[in-house]
Amino acid sequence: MEYETPQFFRVMRYASQADRDVVDMVSGSPDWEPPESLREGLVEYAQGDTERFQYPPSVGLTGLREEIADRRAVDREQVVVTNGAGEANHLAMSAGFEQFPGSEMLLVDPTYPYYAGRASLLGADTRYVPAGRGGVPDTATVRDCTREETSVIVVNTPNNPLGATYDRETMAALVDIAADYDALLVSDEVYDHFDYSGRFSSALSFDSPHRVVTNSFSKSLAITGWRVGYAVFPDREGPRGDLFDHARTRHMLTNVTSSRPAQAAVLHALRETGPDYYENVRDRLRGRIDTFTDALDTAGATYTDPDGGFYVMARFPGFPGTFENVERLVDEAGVAGMPGEAFGDSRADWIRFALVSPRVETAADRLAEFFG
């Protein structure tokens, strides 16, 4: 896998230059409205005193950290507010790689490409454990693949690209494996509001100095451009309390802090948005999954049936998921997806489609016609 040229950008640029109408199913940017309370929070902030326009605390607004801590049942002093889950993952992976013994990171194949890119950026060796049936890694296989050289284990649940959701038993075993090998489990849970199975279990359910959980409001509040995320580190009074300080220092030196108006608006939205908002979004996505997979049946494709998130991977007979074939789909079918080879070896023959478009039905019809 090559990371110097951003792979998502490559496909999106090709689709934007096409001579025909193309349905974008590459990016994971929600197309639905954020909660109205988010706009209210931003207006309220803009009309406030100018003293509130200055630097917030480097680790995040106190009120937002307290709200996150209450929701995740942790201490506020474990929470760092970051520029999206991207920075949260980078801080966590960097802390694990520098503070734990070992020179490699263990990723699940297929993997979100930015995890592997960050591992490469940090100079870590990368090893892969194949996802098991249904996309959830078999924990016995994870244990077999983990060794003394492993410093960080990265997982994502609900999962991008497979839509797999890890249950409590799986997550408990992953935390135990990290502890047994003196490694750090980094659990990216950015799609936690998009669990359709009811099985999702956070790594925060287990008290351990060997796990960090990352998340953001980019997907759950439909604000990918606002860049408000967070990481929850182990208890600062415990054996790995230094991980928080490591992350805080690097966050401060890189960013000073995160956007104050965005944090203020998110805090207002969290306090004022009820569960109906999230359930309505899940209902919308369930309908899109059904529409899209029905078309894949018509096209004779094999596909994932996601338990969470909003991605579907499909394999079409005689049409492997290469960049060249993805470009052919753009040109001949008017649908843009991500090649499976961008996510690793185990699903290299597949293509990933993001269902965050009001034109999912159009895309489904085009694919059914192209492969029919």
C-alpha atoms as one frame of an Amber mdcrd trajectory, in Angstrom:
protein
   0.000   0.000   0.000   1.337   3.433  -1.024   0.574   6.553   0.979   2.460
   9.449  -0.575  -0.517  10.189  -2.859  -3.747  10.248  -0.831  -5.826   7.420
  -2.243  -9.230   8.953  -1.587  -8.137  12.152  -3.302  -6.967  10.185  -6.339
 -10.414   8.673  -6.930 -12.349  11.838  -6.098 -10.205  13.888  -8.459 -10.723
  11.370 -11.259 -14.484  11.408 -10.726 -14.595  15.217 -10.664 -12.904  15.335
 -14.059 -15.272  12.850 -15.699 -17.234  13.901 -18.777 -20.477  12.555 -17.335
 -22.642  12.725 -14.238 -21.098  10.670 -11.408 -22.594   9.620  -8.066 -19.916
  10.124  -5.414 -19.745   7.103  -3.096 -16.113   7.646  -2.104 -16.071  10.079
   0.786 -17.678   9.502   4.179 -19.187  12.993   4.508 -22.813  12.811   5.714
 -25.361  14.434   3.403 -28.058  14.979   6.040 -28.679  18.017   8.220 -26.917
  18.383  11.567 -29.206  18.954  14.551 -30.692  22.449  14.636 -29.191  22.955
  18.080 -25.736  22.914  16.477 -26.528  26.027  14.431 -28.081  27.608  17.506
 -24.892  26.977  19.458 -22.758  28.592  16.783 -24.983  31.672  16.596 -24.971
  31.957  20.367 -21.200  31.799  20.374 -20.860  34.402  17.600 -23.035  36.840
  19.543 -21.073  36.434  22.770 -18.349  38.569  24.292 -15.131  38.816  22.311
 -13.168  37.463  25.258 -14.707  34.108  24.333 -13.071  34.391  20.905  -9.620
  33.852  22.377  -7.660  30.670  23.066  -9.543  27.942  24.901  -7.611  25.518
  27.132  -5.252  23.469  24.983  -6.888  20.179  25.973 -10.374  21.502  25.140
 -13.214  23.512  26.615 -13.835  22.377  30.166 -17.570  22.034  29.610 -17.092
  19.882  26.513 -14.563  17.637  28.246 -16.984  17.241  31.160 -19.841  16.375
  28.789 -17.710  13.778  27.021 -16.513  12.356  30.332 -20.077  12.029  31.631
 -21.199  10.251  28.475 -18.222   7.888  28.446 -18.151   7.325  32.226 -14.555
   8.474  32.628 -12.788  11.282  34.454 -12.566  14.620  32.669  -8.802  14.593
  33.143  -8.544  11.622  30.772 -10.056  13.532  27.822  -8.178  15.541  25.182
 -10.280  17.383  22.585  -8.596  17.115  19.178  -8.913  18.241  15.586 -11.164
  15.363  14.605 -10.650  11.655  15.127  -7.717  11.876  12.738  -5.585  13.781
  15.208  -6.930  11.699  18.083  -5.761   8.522  16.335  -2.396  10.052  15.536
  -1.828  11.109  19.137  -2.877   7.711  20.459  -0.799   5.722  17.970   2.183
   7.982  18.534   1.899   7.649  22.316   1.673   3.871  22.093   4.574   3.577
  19.689   6.860   5.828  21.738   5.847   4.761  25.245   5.415   0.996  24.861
   8.151  -1.480  23.935   8.204  -2.880  20.436   8.660  -1.492  16.938   5.525
  -2.578  15.096   1.817  -1.892  14.864  -0.808  -4.560  14.317  -3.730  -3.633
  12.053  -6.819  -5.541  10.946  -6.963  -6.288   7.210  -8.876  -4.680   5.547
  -7.986  -1.451   7.308  -8.830   2.209   6.939  -5.814   3.392   4.900  -4.941
   6.290   7.200  -4.051   3.898  10.046  -1.423   2.266   7.892  -0.312   5.664
   6.622   0.185   6.921  10.166   2.132   3.814  11.109   4.407   4.444   8.127
   4.776   8.120   9.058   5.820   7.167  12.593   8.407   4.731  11.268   6.671
   1.654  12.645   6.766  -1.762  11.067   3.259  -2.869  10.139   1.744  -6.325
  10.450  -1.796  -7.360   9.565  -4.286  -9.764  11.060  -7.072 -10.802   8.675
 -10.628  -9.942   9.586 -12.630 -13.043  10.330 -16.039 -14.092   9.133 -18.398
 -11.142   9.193 -15.484  -8.718   9.410 -14.737  -9.191  13.117 -11.199 -10.455
  13.767 -10.956 -13.810  15.493  -9.361 -12.969  18.813  -7.369 -16.195  18.878
  -5.843 -15.183  15.555  -5.118 -11.701  16.911  -3.335 -13.268  19.853  -1.300
 -15.501  17.520  -0.285 -12.458  15.452   0.691 -10.365  18.476   4.261 -10.645
  19.720   6.841  -8.875  21.864   7.614  -6.511  18.967   3.998  -5.279  18.941
   3.604  -1.855  20.536   0.162  -0.824  19.207  -2.955  -2.710  18.099  -5.438
  -0.580  16.128  -9.097  -1.519  15.702 -12.162   0.300  14.406 -15.686  -0.530
  15.560 -18.186  -0.180  13.964 -15.812  -0.781  11.147 -14.785   1.045   8.004
 -14.839  -0.528   5.428 -16.682  -3.737   6.394 -19.367  -2.429   8.759 -18.481
  -5.015  11.404 -19.349  -4.274  15.036 -17.301  -5.770  17.886 -19.283  -7.202
  20.790 -18.319  -7.167  24.456 -16.560 -10.535  24.371 -14.391  -9.501  21.412
 -13.458  -6.167  22.918 -12.630  -7.713  26.283 -10.295 -10.195  24.585  -8.564
  -7.415  22.615  -7.944  -5.405  25.782  -6.546  -8.529  27.460  -4.226  -9.245
  24.529  -2.831  -5.716  24.645  -2.235  -6.058  28.387  -0.627  -9.497  28.078
   1.874  -8.241  25.488   2.446  -4.847  27.117   1.001  -3.074  24.076  -1.583
  -0.333  23.598  -4.999  -1.006  22.074  -6.240   2.008  20.109  -9.976   1.640
  19.513 -11.399   4.099  16.982 -15.132   4.278  17.718 -16.121   7.156  15.451
 -19.152   5.235  14.116 -20.532   4.286  17.523 -23.855   6.060  16.825 -24.329
   3.912  13.721 -24.718   0.498  15.340 -27.693  -1.417  13.909 -26.978  -4.669
  15.741 -27.159  -3.534  19.367 -23.899  -5.427  20.011 -21.454  -2.536  20.052
 -19.217  -2.467  23.109 -16.665   0.256  23.745 -13.155  -0.464  24.933 -13.972
   2.007  27.712 -16.177  -0.701  29.200 -12.945  -2.218  30.516 -10.699  -0.486
  33.005  -7.206  -0.937  31.660  -4.066   1.169  31.244  -3.596  -0.587  27.899
  -6.384   1.035  25.907  -7.128   4.427  24.388 -10.462   5.215  22.744 -10.779
   7.814  19.983 -13.916   9.378  18.564 -15.310  12.536  16.988 -18.557  14.329
  16.213 -17.829  14.472  12.482 -20.163  11.632  11.590 -22.649  11.607  14.462
 -23.472  15.321  14.082 -22.816  15.463  10.305 -19.996  18.025  10.621 -16.874
  16.489   9.092 -15.490  19.946   8.319 -15.684  21.215  11.898 -12.884  18.959
  13.160 -13.968  18.265  16.726 -12.812  14.914  18.051 -11.372  13.499  21.223
  -9.253  10.786  22.774  -9.778   9.129  26.151  -6.528   8.041  27.775  -5.946
   5.804  30.815  -6.356   7.173  34.326  -3.670   9.806  34.865  -3.049   8.472
  38.378  -2.547   4.937  37.099   0.438   3.074  35.648   0.051   4.647  32.193
  -0.963   8.140  33.201   1.979   9.493  31.184   0.108   8.759  27.942  -2.160
  11.762  28.548   0.786  14.091  29.075   2.497  12.736  25.960  -0.610  13.448
  23.873  -1.291  16.843  25.439   2.233  18.077  24.704   2.157  16.966  21.067
  -1.334  18.360  20.578  -0.235  21.726  22.006   2.981  21.904  19.988   1.190
  21.025  16.760  -2.098  22.925  17.114  -1.877  25.000  20.308  -5.569  24.101
  20.679  -8.696  23.223  18.697 -11.353  25.547  17.307 -13.217  27.263  20.136
 -16.451  28.127  18.219 -16.730  24.577  16.912 -16.266  23.160  20.406 -18.825
  25.568  21.869 -21.433  24.697  19.242 -20.851  20.966  19.663 -21.264  21.292
  23.426 -24.585  23.099  22.950 -25.742  20.443  20.481 -24.840  17.578  22.799
 -26.838  19.127  25.619 -29.878  19.926  23.469 -30.109  17.047  20.962 -32.281
  14.110  21.945 -31.948  10.446  20.915 -34.558  10.833  18.146 -32.043  12.656
  15.965 -29.651   9.721  15.972 -32.390   7.127  15.519 -33.803   8.990  12.514
 -30.360   8.977  10.900 -29.990   5.251  11.546 -33.409   4.639   9.970 -32.339
   6.620   6.907 -29.170   4.559   6.569 -30.943   1.231   7.093 -33.174   2.108
   4.144 -30.180   2.993   1.986 -28.424  -0.242   2.872 -31.511  -2.238   1.840
 -31.859  -0.319  -1.445 -28.209  -0.707  -2.333 -27.842  -4.367  -1.421 -31.004
  -5.235  -3.371 -29.309  -3.767  -6.445 -26.144  -5.730  -5.686 -28.241  -8.902
  -5.639 -29.502  -7.992  -9.093 -25.937  -7.417 -10.242 -24.889 -10.850  -8.977
 -22.427  -9.385  -6.496 -21.172 -10.725  -3.198 -21.353  -8.023  -0.544 -21.050
  -7.193   3.123 -24.221  -6.626   5.133 -23.053  -3.989   7.626 -23.927  -4.170
  11.320 -22.734  -0.590  11.694 -21.332   2.428   9.884 -22.484   3.376   6.412
 -20.256   1.481   4.012 -20.855  -1.596   1.867 -18.117  -3.616   0.187 -19.014
  -5.573  -2.917 -17.253  -8.060  -5.158 -18.404  -8.318  -8.767 -17.630 -11.422
 -10.851 -14.585 -10.867 -13.045 -14.218  -7.260 -11.918 -11.576  -6.956  -9.161
 -11.410  -3.831  -7.022  -8.423  -2.126  -8.621  -7.979   1.584  -9.193  -8.294
   0.922 -12.920 -11.661  -0.797 -12.522 -12.916   1.930 -10.198 -12.045   4.464
 -12.881 -13.881   2.323 -15.404 -16.983   2.409 -13.182 -16.751   6.180 -13.129
 -16.498   6.383 -16.916 -19.009   3.707 -17.896 -21.484   3.486 -14.998 -21.293
   6.948 -13.463 -20.593   5.628  -9.949 -17.445   6.330  -7.920 -16.350   3.916
  -5.176 -13.074   3.096  -3.455 -10.946   0.184  -4.677 -10.575  -2.687  -2.244
  -6.838  -2.746  -2.795  -6.655   0.617  -0.985  -7.695  -1.144   2.242  -5.256
  -4.055   2.148  -4.860  -7.490   0.624  -7.761  -9.496   2.028 -10.477  -7.559
   0.134  -8.390  -6.446  -2.845 -11.011  -7.856  -5.220 -13.783  -5.785  -3.639
 -15.024  -2.192  -4.014 -16.216  -0.033  -1.114 -19.230   2.251  -1.464 -20.180
   5.017   1.012 -23.954   5.345   1.420 -23.869   8.999   2.439 -25.533  10.328
  -0.684 -29.171  11.136  -1.458 -28.522   9.448  -4.809 -27.965   5.949  -3.476
 -30.941   4.664  -5.478 -29.534   6.172  -8.688 -26.165   4.578  -8.011 -27.822
   1.248  -7.266 -29.742   1.329 -10.555 -26.621   2.199 -12.511 -24.617  -0.625
 -10.984 -27.429  -3.136 -11.541 -27.586  -2.076 -15.199 -23.805  -2.114 -15.676
 -23.320  -5.575 -14.221 -26.712  -7.001 -15.169
